[in-house]
Each structure stands twice: as C-alpha cells, then as structure tokens.
Amino acid sequence: MMRQDVKSLDMMLDDDFTYAHIGGDLQTRPQFLNTIKKEQLVYESIAPTAVRVRVYDGLALVTGREDMRVRNSAGLSASRFDSRKSTCGVTAGGCSRRGRPSLSSP
C-alpha cells in the first residue's frame, strides 16, 4: 500500500476483499485498488503493533493494531481522529485460492 503497488495488491487480495477505512467507509476490492492507483489515498507509513496470528486448517487469521499516516490527493490527512496519525484495529485472513495465497477481510 505504501508503494502504491497496485499490481502486487491485485495478486494478493481475494476477490471478496472489503477494506474498512478508519472512518467507517467500506470499499470493495476494485474500489480500493482504484483508490490506490489514482493516489486518492497515500499511505505514508504503516506500523503494525500487538499483532497476533492464529492458524486454523489452512487459514491464517491476523489481528492487531496499526499506527498509520495517510493523506488524500489534496495532501490533507485522511484521518478523522487525529490530524497527523491514526491507530486502527486490523483483522485479516489469508488462505490459498487458485494455487496462490490471498488476503481477505471478514
């Protein structure tokens, strides 16, 4: 996300992926990839904390928190909670589909 690498994200994200923004907005996989491609949101830093990984029969469930710096295309902070940095919760699951690992969100 920080590298705006849409090609890599496209390969990693599951078709059913949904991105939940800190303000509560939801984006489908195509919407999220388009946001990254057009640099409507630029992730300047992402620092995971309190990460916990649990594996269940081929599914890896990751929970934790992230400290993020995000700006929009106008250069303004995208966080509604802090003008410079936000902390948010993370839940993601990874499994193998079509012969490759993929990242999904519950």
C-alpha positions in Angstrom: 0.0 0.0 0.0 2.8 2.4 0.8 4.5 1.8 -2.5 1.2 2.3 -4.4 1.9 -1.2 -6.0 -1.4 -2.0 -7.4 -0.1 -5.0 -9.4 1.1 -6.7 -6.2 -2.1 -5.8 -4.3 -4.1 -7.1 -7.2 -2.4 -10.5 -6.9 -2.6 -10.7 -3.1 -6.2 -9.5 -2.4 -9.0 -12.0 -2.5 -11.9 -11.3 -4.9 -14.2 -10.9 -1.9 -11.8 -8.4 -0.1 -13.5 -5.5 1.6 -11.5 -2.6 3.0 -12.9 -0.8 6.1 -11.5 2.7 6.5 -11.0 4.2 10.0 -13.9 6.5 9.4 -16.2 3.5 8.7 -16.3 3.8 4.9 -16.2 0.4 3.1 -14.6 -0.3 -0.3 -14.8 -3.4 -2.5 -11.6 -4.8 -3.9 -11.9 -2.9 -7.2 -12.8 0.3 -5.5 -9.8 0.0 -3.1 -7.4 -0.8 -5.9 -8.6 2.2 -7.9 -8.1 4.4 -4.8 -4.5 3.3 -4.6 -3.9 3.5 -8.3 -5.3 7.1 -8.6 -3.4 8.1 -5.4 -6.6 9.3 -3.8 -5.2 8.0 -0.6 -1.4 7.7 0.0 -0.3 5.6 2.9 2.9 7.3 4.1 3.6 4.8 7.0 2.0 1.7 8.5 3.4 0.3 11.7 1.7 -2.8 13.0 1.6 -3.3 16.8 0.1 -6.1 19.0 0.0 -8.5 16.1 -1.4 -12.0 16.8 -1.5 -14.7 14.2 -3.7 -17.9 14.6 -3.8 -20.7 12.1 -6.9 -22.9 11.6 -6.8 -25.7 9.0 -5.0 -23.7 6.3 -6.4 -20.3 7.3 -4.2 -17.7 9.0 -6.2 -15.1 11.0 -4.3 -11.9 11.8 -5.5 -9.4 14.4 -3.8 -6.4 15.8 -3.5 -2.6 15.6 -1.7 -0.3 13.2 -0.4 3.2 13.5 -0.9 4.8 10.1 -0.1 8.1 8.4 -2.4 8.6 5.4 -3.0 11.6 3.2 -5.5 12.3 0.5 -4.9 13.6 -3.0 -5.1 17.2 -1.7 -2.3 16.4 0.8 -4.6 16.6 3.8 -4.7 13.9 6.5 -7.3 11.3 5.7 -7.9 10.6 9.4 -10.9 12.0 11.1 -9.5 11.3 14.6 -6.0 12.9 14.5 -4.6 15.4 12.0 -1.3 13.6 11.7 -1.6 9.9 12.7 -4.3 7.4 13.5 -4.4 4.0 15.2 -6.8 1.4 14.0 -7.7 -2.2 14.6 -6.9 -4.9 12.0 -8.4 -8.2 11.2 -7.4 -10.1 8.1 -7.4 -13.7 7.0 -5.1 -15.4 4.5 -5.6 -18.7 2.6 -4.7 -20.3 -0.6 -7.1 -19.9 -3.6 -6.4 -20.8 -7.2 -3.0 -22.0 -6.2 -1.8 -18.8 -4.7 -2.1 -17.2 -1.3 -4.7 -14.5 -1.0 -5.7 -11.9 1.7 -9.3 -11.4 2.6 -11.1 -9.5 5.3 -14.0 -10.7 7.4 
